[in-house]
Amino acid sequence: MTTIDTAPSTTNLTDMVSRPGRTATALTVRQVRRGAALVAVLAAAMSALVAGTHASTVSSPAQAEALAALAGNPAIRTLFGEPTDLADPGGFTVWRTGIFLAVLIGAWTLLATTRITRGEEDAGRVDLLLSGPLTARHLLRRQLVVLLTAAAIAGAAATVALLVAGTDPAGAVVHGSGLALIGMFFAGTGALTAQVFTARSAATGGAVAVLAVGLMLRMVGDGAPQLGWVRWLTPFGLTGLSRPYDTNRWLPLLVLAAATAAVTVAAVLAGRRDVRGGWVTPAAGRPPRFALLGSVPAFALRRMLRPLAGWATGIGAYFLLIGLIAESMITFLADNPHFADLAARAGFAGLDAVEGYAATLFALLALPVSGFATARITALHADETGRRWTLLCAGPRTRRSAAGAEVLITTAGSVALTLVAGAAVAAGAVVSGAPLSLTEALAGALNVLPVALLGLGAAVLALGVAPQFIGWIAALPTVGGFLLLILADSIDAPAWIAKLSPFAHLARVPAEGPQVTAAAIMLLLGGIGCVVGLATYGRRDLAT
Amino acid sequence: MSAAAVRTDNLTKHYGAVRALDQLDLHVAAGEVFGFLGPNGAGKSTTIRLLLGLARPTAGTAHLFGIPSSDVAVTHRRLAYVPADVALWPQLTGAEILELLARTGPGTDRAYQAELVDRFSLDPNKPARTYSTGNRQKVALVAAFATRAPLLILDEPTSGLDPLMEREFRTAVREACDRGQTVFLSSHQLAEVEAVCDRVAILRTGQLAEVATVNDLRRLHRTEIEVSFTGAQPDLSTVTGVDDIDTVAAGRIRFSLTGPPAPALKALAAADVATLSVREPSLEEIFLGYYGEAGR
């Protein structure tokens, strides 16, 4: 009693007044440090690896010439951007990894930003934090400082890696600054959409839309020289215009910095709002929509439709592009037999025919499709830990059948995405005049479905036995298998190591017939994963 | 119906080293309104999760209407559940959630559902993300009461309700009871339990401390008696069950009584009692007595 009754000493008061900001920073750092470290390590590792192997990739002037011809092809330019000096290890690295790293850093920062701002607010955890001396705008500023720093670290990591690899310092600094600014721009964008929209999903969707449109504008600007000016309108175009290891222009980066400052300031200003409120508030009420509420599978379908539409749009757009540039790529490879030879020796035979080209690119489809499936199983587990699932489990059904319905609907969604990709390639091929039929395109797309379903099986198995690791376990056969194959190829590992990857057992459909046995084994393993996972799920305690 | 609505035998649940529930034996007859009391962390929600088959017991068994609680596809046809902390899909409106639960549940009386929506003053057109704790609870309560399932398992269902809605809740429990439904009510609202429950169980650190009717509980516990008299001061110090004798004023004493009152009344007979007041303890006093005295 006596200790409580005495007035707090002045030192205690000072501590209480000065700490909330620091506490907010410390909390934000905890929330993003793992992802930030992973992104920075990836940026550094990829840059160093590509720059370090440049000498072996481009060993002769003839190869450099062929590479320049490839990079100058409009189709390749659309995908990889306008090439700079490919004979320079730095310029080559920027060409090979620049767009990928920019999208990676941009996507991570925007997801992290909406997660820790609107996501925490959605979950109601911010209310508790703001009941103390910390104000909402103060918290947002602290969060932005941490996120902008994380983006800067990712860019700096690429710069340091390129400097260590011995590339030109000026180019390394321009490239790293561009990457950092992309991350910062999307931190600001994510923070702004988080102020505008009242739900995390809407905030993330808005920021992802900005990223997608920015990427598309960059593709248009790089692919069609007469529209090159549109690159000034997108962060990805601006970093391309800075031309690292070539002219090292700072003006585009200054424009990007100004845009970043503008969105960040806009986000801070938009922070003048009610906690849990926003600038676009959804209608307070609406008439009920009773469709797809009649059974557990129907309800699973209802919850899947919106995310499925999002994934289908992304996958459809990418594979439409693949179809659109098919004719140009095939013509290029037919005109440059030297290149087709090189590709064939690297294991990409038949690229100069549309069937081989399509088969090679369809292999990539397994990754987003299994990503979709993993996201659905993760969402199911989130419904479980969020206790929404409890009400359905209290109904007259076993947990195994309830989760089984989700798995079934997710499988159907995966098949739908695969068909969308096949149809999109076929549509693009029709427009570009490449001789690829719809049947061939669909066969090529469906050929990779067993790999994606193997990933789904791993996700369901994880749901039953180790639900906190769904993402990692599900990624093992798909992302893990993909990386294993690439790694095994580049370090000349024994054949059996590469054979561990599901991708090693994919036939090049439609260039050749499917490997029915391999597909059946993958489907069987995926099925076993689902059955064991669901059985375990039915027996384990529901997490609440 | 001969089988008990709820029966647990030696029901035990450990979470690692923590004994959440220890050898619980319960028997709830069909048609009973059964109160389930205990402080936070006593094991009430754990018991309910085991009854619902959402978690598996470490030892012992639970049966609902004679069917093992692990057979959820069968037991859940005969029960409706309101969780302690209701979480709903944020994008669905109240009406959509009621539709979902009605069509995937054990069967719902739609007319009664509409009546309950009205009585609980629930705005069903709002998306669940805009609902307060109380409104989310109302959605789950309306869904559960409208099922007419033979067993209603309610886990602290009124913690977010205002007094008006609390009254509606009590009415709905009585209506359920009149229809012959069994109600298993876990609650902290002792006045509510006192008002609606036939019997109560008191749980303490995972163990059953007491099961009795509310009246028996009172009888088992101390009754406070105050008498005024015109005769000689009665000597109660040796009477069994009498404690805390206190002389309030001349010719007026107060004492507490445990157990049957006959010996005390005999001792008072000689004192020419003028007035006698008996105050039974409230459930709250009994409850506090359990946890205050014995600690946790």
Interface residues (C-beta under 8 A of the other chain):
Chain A: A199 P282 A284 G285 R286 P287 P288 R289 F290 L293 G294 S295 V296 F299 R303 D383 G386 R387 R388 T390 L391 L392 C393 A394 G395 P396 R397 T398 R399 S401 R539 R540 D541 L542 T544
Chain B: R49 L52 L54 A55 R56 V72 A73 V74 H76 R77 L79 A80 Y81 P83 D85 V86 A87 L88 W89 P90 T93 A95 E96 E99 L100 L101 R103 T104 G105 P106 D123 P124 N125 K126 P127 R129 T130 A140 A143
